[in-house]
Amino acid sequence: MQTLNMDDLQQVSGGFNLSRSAVSGAGRWVGAGAGAFAGGFTGMALGAIAGPGGMAAGGAIGANVGRVLGGRLGSFVARRSFGY
């Protein structure tokens, strides 16, 4: 039984860059998690000015915005860090 490495998989896939996709996906996953965490807390802090309802709404909105922006930034940083 032969173990395939990334070069073999890339050749079989028709040139699709699996390494870049793996790096980008991992960066997106980490960035989205960190962004959601930071965005949620920031949203709750800003929403606390309006009271408990604003705090809940601000946390939900902040987490969603942070998840999207953090995922994009994480993907970008990971690709640049590995030279893709």
C-alpha positions as CSV (number, residue, x, y, z in Angstrom):
1,M,0.0,0.0,0.0
2,Q,1.4,3.4,-1.0
3,T,0.9,6.5,1.0
4,L,0.0,9.5,-1.2
5,N,1.6,12.9,-0.5
6,M,0.4,16.3,-1.4
7,D,2.2,16.3,-4.8
8,D,0.5,13.1,-5.8
9,L,-2.9,14.4,-4.8
10,Q,-2.3,17.6,-6.7
11,Q,-1.4,15.7,-9.8
12,V,-4.5,13.5,-9.6
13,S,-6.7,16.5,-9.0
14,G,-5.8,18.1,-12.3
15,G,-3.6,20.9,-10.9
16,F,-6.0,22.0,-8.1
17,N,-3.8,23.4,-5.4
18,L,-4.7,21.3,-2.4
19,S,-2.0,22.8,-0.2
20,R,-3.3,26.3,-0.8
21,S,-6.9,25.2,-0.1
22,A,-5.9,23.5,3.1
23,V,-4.0,26.6,4.3
24,S,-6.8,28.9,3.3
25,G,-9.5,26.8,5.0
26,A,-7.5,26.5,8.2
27,G,-6.9,30.2,8.3
28,R,-10.6,30.9,7.6
29,W,-11.7,28.5,10.4
30,V,-9.3,30.0,13.0
31,G,-10.1,33.6,11.9
32,A,-13.8,33.0,11.9
33,G,-13.7,31.7,15.5
34,A,-11.6,34.5,16.8
35,G,-13.6,37.1,14.9
36,A,-16.9,35.8,16.3
37,F,-15.5,35.8,19.8
38,A,-14.1,39.3,19.6
39,G,-17.1,40.6,17.6
40,G,-19.5,39.2,20.1
41,F,-17.9,40.8,23.1
42,T,-17.4,44.1,21.3
43,G,-21.1,44.1,20.2
44,M,-22.2,43.3,23.7
45,A,-20.1,46.1,25.2
46,L,-21.5,48.6,22.7
47,G,-25.0,47.3,23.1
48,A,-24.8,47.6,26.9
49,I,-25.3,51.3,26.4
50,A,-28.9,50.7,25.3
51,G,-29.6,48.1,28.0
52,P,-30.1,44.3,28.1
53,G,-31.9,44.1,24.8
54,G,-29.2,46.1,23.1
55,M,-26.5,43.9,24.7
56,A,-28.1,40.7,23.3
57,A,-28.7,42.2,19.8
58,G,-25.2,43.8,19.8
59,G,-23.6,40.4,20.7
60,A,-25.4,38.5,18.0
61,I,-24.7,41.1,15.3
62,G,-21.1,41.6,16.4
63,A,-20.5,37.8,16.4
64,N,-21.8,37.4,12.9
65,V,-19.9,40.4,11.5
66,G,-16.8,39.3,13.3
67,R,-17.1,35.7,11.9
68,V,-17.3,36.9,8.3
69,L,-14.5,39.5,8.6
70,G,-12.3,37.3,10.8
71,G,-12.7,34.4,8.3
72,R,-11.6,36.6,5.4
73,L,-8.7,38.1,7.3
74,G,-7.6,34.7,8.6
75,S,-7.6,33.1,5.1
76,F,-5.7,36.1,3.7
77,V,-3.1,36.0,6.5
78,A,-2.6,32.2,6.3
79,R,-2.1,32.3,2.5
80,R,0.4,35.1,2.7
81,S,2.2,33.4,5.6
82,F,2.8,30.3,3.5
83,G,3.6,32.2,0.3
84,Y,0.4,31.5,-1.7
